[in-house]
Amino acid sequence: MAVQVAVVDPLPMFRQGVATVLSAAGHDVETPADVLAWVRRGRRQLVLLTLVREPDWDLLERLCDEGGTHAVIAVIGEDDPGEIGARAVRTGARSVLEREVTPGALRRTVEATADGQAVMPAAVASALSSGPRSADAVPEFLSARRLSWLRQLAAGSTVAQLAKRSGYSERAMFRMLQTLYQEMGVSTRIEAIVRAQAEGWLRADAERTGDTARGSRGASG
């Protein structure tokens, strides 16, 4: 069964490698610049979306909200694959694939997902079965992405560095942080960090997402 597949990844060599493997198996592979427009075109479609930066997570949400007959396979790195993969599934991905995968596993995942099955590493299934890690102390407005920003700021990152890692312009990052500070009831970066530390929100974030800042891979949450 031939499947239309879109590959979305920041590295041309990775895209080319995936296209070579899947084309050899008889599938129709493209690397569209606008994957949202691509999914509106037809049927039996799959999107292989690599989650590296925060905008990639935004794109995953939009793809899953789009409706239609397409399904998304989230491609993740090796850093905390269980939790990152579980987050991708909760966001709407049907299957999860580790980036360092063999050609055979790539083909099997694509074909099984196209057939309506959900395929994922054991670590992802385990994380899903155990439920979200405890973060009861964190208010609802502090999403995993916003907590990641606070952790990076607390670690000494500048707004410019945070913007670059998250895939936003510095001006947009500044606006989003100002909105966050207002919702936290503070006015400045220092006040936000002090309050987050005093409330234990950063510790809760570490329990939920691990100690590594997520902004540099998008798998930040």
Buried (B, 14 or more C-beta within 10 A) or exposed (E): EEBBBBBBBEEEEBBBBBBEBBEEBEBBBBBBEEBEEBBEEEEBBBBBBBBBBBEBBBBBEEBBEBEEEBBBBBBBBEEBBBBBBBBBBEBBBBBBBBBEBEBEBBBBBBBBBBEEEBBBBEBBBEBBEEEEBEBEEBEEEBEBBBBBBBBBBBEEBEBEBBBBBBBBEBEEBBEBBEEBBEEBEBEEBEEBBEBBEEBEBBBBBBBBBBEBBBBBBBBBB
